[in-house]
Amino acid sequence: WDDVNLETAVAPLFNTIQMPSNPFQISLQLGDVNWYPGTENVATKSTALTTARQTLTAYELVAEVPWSYDLDEDAVIAMIEELRRGLLRNAREVIDDVLLNCDTTTTNNINADGATIATTDAAKGQWLLGFDGLLHLPLVDNTSQSNDHAGGVTDDMFNEIRDKLSKYAVRPSEVVYITDVNTFIRSLSIDNFRTLDKFGPQATVLTGQLGAVEGIPVIVSEQMKLADTDGL
């Protein structure tokens, strides 16, 4: 096995951001100041600024591919280039997968109803990387952030979930919708998005795409799966 050639081929695919320590704590913005009616030459009440910090913890995803000298010397096609392309594509998919679907619970987690997952399980072990993903928050940690639409797709369906963010969803430039493939495809047929008279040159009947809703980008994730608190 030629480990050196494999490492040389894969290393340029990724850039590593080094933290001074692991875990590493970063400061967040200062809290708000209290304001009071004022009187000239009269000192008002002061506000002791609150501070906060966030702990960043690095986790590692690894993969191993056996490699033979014959693939360098006798392969009909350029195998190393094909390997690089495949690893890059797969790495992007897995990173998307863990950010959405990670769950530190080994049994009855959001991905596998009634099943126990081990870190050595192929195509599943990555869910136990060490943190809970984005879907875990509305499904388990804070169910008030979830919305059971329970109906066909509509344009207002997007606002139903946007409303859960309250003031943090006011600026479209600071919000993004992430949807599964099925919901995205169904959204293409929404009347207010579909026709030229209602959605202009970006009408889905012309483009086959739904790039934004009310100025908020729509991103389709092939890794967003059907999930529930117990993985059903």
C-alpha positions in Angstrom: 0.0 0.0 0.0 1.3 3.5 -0.9 0.1 5.8 1.9 2.5 8.6 0.9 0.9 9.1 -2.6 -2.6 9.0 -1.2 -1.8 11.7 1.4 -0.1 13.8 -1.3 -3.2 13.6 -3.4 -5.7 14.4 -0.8 -3.9 17.0 1.3 -4.5 19.9 -1.1 -8.3 19.4 -1.0 -8.8 21.0 2.4 -7.7 24.0 4.3 -7.4 23.8 8.1 -8.2 26.7 10.4 -6.0 26.3 13.5 -7.3 27.4 16.9 -4.9 28.4 19.7 -6.4 25.6 21.8 -9.1 23.0 21.6 -11.6 23.9 22.9 -11.3 27.6 22.3 -13.4 30.4 23.7 -14.2 33.5 21.7 -15.9 36.7 23.0 -19.4 37.6 21.7 -20.8 41.1 21.3 -21.5 43.2 24.4 -25.0 43.4 25.8 -27.4 46.3 25.3 -27.2 49.5 27.4 -30.2 50.7 29.4 -31.5 54.1 28.5 -33.5 56.6 30.7 -35.1 60.0 30.5 -32.4 62.6 31.1 -32.1 65.8 33.0 -29.3 68.3 32.3 -26.4 68.1 34.7 -27.9 65.1 36.5 -26.1 61.8 36.2 -28.3 59.0 35.1 -28.1 55.3 36.1 -25.1 53.5 34.6 -25.2 50.1 32.9 -22.7 47.4 33.6 -22.1 45.9 30.2 -22.8 42.2 30.1 -20.4 39.9 28.3 -20.7 36.5 26.8 -18.5 33.9 25.1 -18.9 30.9 22.9 -16.8 27.8 23.2 -15.5 26.3 19.9 -14.6 22.7 19.9 -12.9 21.0 16.9 -14.0 17.6 15.7 -12.3 15.3 13.2 -13.8 13.3 10.3 -11.5 10.8 8.7 -11.6 8.3 5.9 -9.2 5.7 4.5 -8.8 4.4 1.0 -6.4 1.5 0.2 -4.0 2.4 -2.6 -1.8 0.3 -4.7 1.3 1.2 -6.8 -0.4 -0.6 -9.7 -3.0 2.2 -9.8 -0.1 4.7 -10.4 1.8 2.6 -12.9 -0.6 0.4 -14.8 -4.1 2.0 -14.6 -5.8 2.7 -17.9 -7.3 5.9 -16.6 -5.8 8.6 -14.3 -7.1 7.0 -11.0 -5.6 9.6 -8.7 -7.5 12.4 -10.4 -10.7 10.4 -10.2 -10.0 9.7 -6.5 -9.5 13.4 -5.8 -12.8 14.4 -7.5 -14.7 11.7 -5.6 -13.2 12.6 -2.2 -13.9 16.3 -2.7 -17.5 15.6 -3.7 -18.1 13.1 -0.9 -16.4 15.4 1.7 -18.8 18.2 0.9 -21.8 15.8 1.2 -20.6 14.5 4.6 -19.9 17.9 6.0 -23.4 19.0 5.0 -24.8 15.8 6.5 -23.2 16.2 9.9 -24.0 19.9 10.2 -27.7 19.0 9.7 -28.1 15.6 11.2 -25.6 15.0 14.0 -27.1 13.6 17.2 -24.9 12.5 20.1 -27.7 10.0 21.3 -26.7 6.5 20.2 -30.2 5.0 20.5 -33.4 6.5 19.1 -31.7 9.5 17.8 -33.2 11.8 15.2 -31.9 9.7 12.3 -32.7 6.1 13.3 -36.0 5.1 14.9 -35.5 2.4 17.5 -32.0 1.6 16.3 -28.6 1.9 18.0 -25.9 3.6 16.0 -22.2 3.0 16.6 -19.3 5.3 15.4 -18.1 2.4 13.2 -21.4 2.0 11.3 -20.9 2.9 7.6 -22.8 5.9 6.4 -24.2 6.4 9.9 -21.2 6.8 12.3 -20.6 10.4 11.3 -23.8 11.4 13.1 -22.1 10.6 16.4 -19.3 13.1 15.7 -19.7 14.8 19.0 -22.3 17.6 18.7 -26.0 18.0 17.8 -26.8 19.3 14.3 -29.1 22.0 13.2 -32.2 19.7 13.0 -31.7 18.6 16.6 -32.6 22.1 17.9 -36.3 22.3 16.7 -36.9 18.6 17.0 -35.6 18.0 20.5 -33.9 21.0 22.3 -36.4 23.8 21.6 -39.6 22.5 20.0 -41.1 26.0 20.1 -38.8 26.7 17.1 -40.5 24.0 15.0 -43.5 24.4 12.8 -45.9 21.6 11.7 -47.2 22.9 8.4 -49.3 19.8 7.9 -50.5 20.8 4.4 -49.5 21.5 0.8 -46.6 23.8 0.1 -47.6 27.5 -0.1 -45.7 30.8 -0.3 -46.7 31.7 3.2 -45.2 28.4 4.4 -41.8 30.1 4.3 -43.0 32.9 6.5 -44.5 30.4 9.0 -41.0 29.2 9.8 -39.4 32.6 9.4 -41.7 34.0 12.1 -40.1 31.6 14.6 -36.9 33.8 14.4 -38.8 36.9 15.4 -36.5 40.0 15.2 -33.6 38.0 13.9 -35.4 37.4 10.6 -36.1 41.0 9.8 -33.2 41.4 7.4 -33.3 39.0 4.4 -29.5 39.4 4.0 -29.1 37.7 7.4 -31.4 34.7 6.8 -31.3 31.7 4.6 -33.8 28.9 3.9 -32.5 25.3 3.8 -34.9 22.8 2.3 -34.9 19.1 1.5 -35.2 18.1 -2.2 -38.9 17.1 -2.0 -40.0 20.4 -0.5 -37.9 22.4 -3.0 -39.5 20.6 -6.0 -43.0 21.0 -4.6 -42.3 24.7 -4.1 -41.6 25.2 -7.8 -45.3 24.7 -8.4 -46.5 27.4 -6.0 -48.7 29.8 -8.0 -47.1 33.0 -6.8 -43.6 31.7 -7.8 -44.6 29.9 -11.0 -45.9 32.4 -13.5 -44.3 35.3 -15.2 -47.0 37.8 -14.3 -46.5 37.1 -10.6 -42.8 36.4 -10.3 -41.3 38.1 -13.3 -38.3 36.7 -15.2 -37.5 34.5 -12.2 -40.7 32.6 -12.5 -40.1 28.9 -11.8 -41.9 27.9 -15.0 -39.1 29.6 -16.9 -36.0 28.9 -14.8 -36.9 25.6 -13.0 -35.2 27.2 -10.0 -36.3 29.0 -6.8 -33.3 31.0 -5.8 -34.9 33.2 -3.2 -38.2 33.9 -1.4 -38.8 37.6 -0.4 -35.1 38.2 -0.9 -34.0 35.3 1.3 -31.8 32.7 -0.5 -33.2 29.1 -0.8 -30.6 26.4 -0.5 -31.4 22.8 -1.3 -29.7 20.1 0.7 -29.5 16.6 -0.6 -28.6 15.5 3.0 -31.7 16.9 4.7 -33.7 13.8 5.7 -37.0 13.1 7.2 -36.5 13.1 10.9 -38.3 13.1 14.2 -37.3 13.3 17.9 -36.9 9.5 17.8 -35.8 9.2 14.2 -39.1 8.0 12.9 
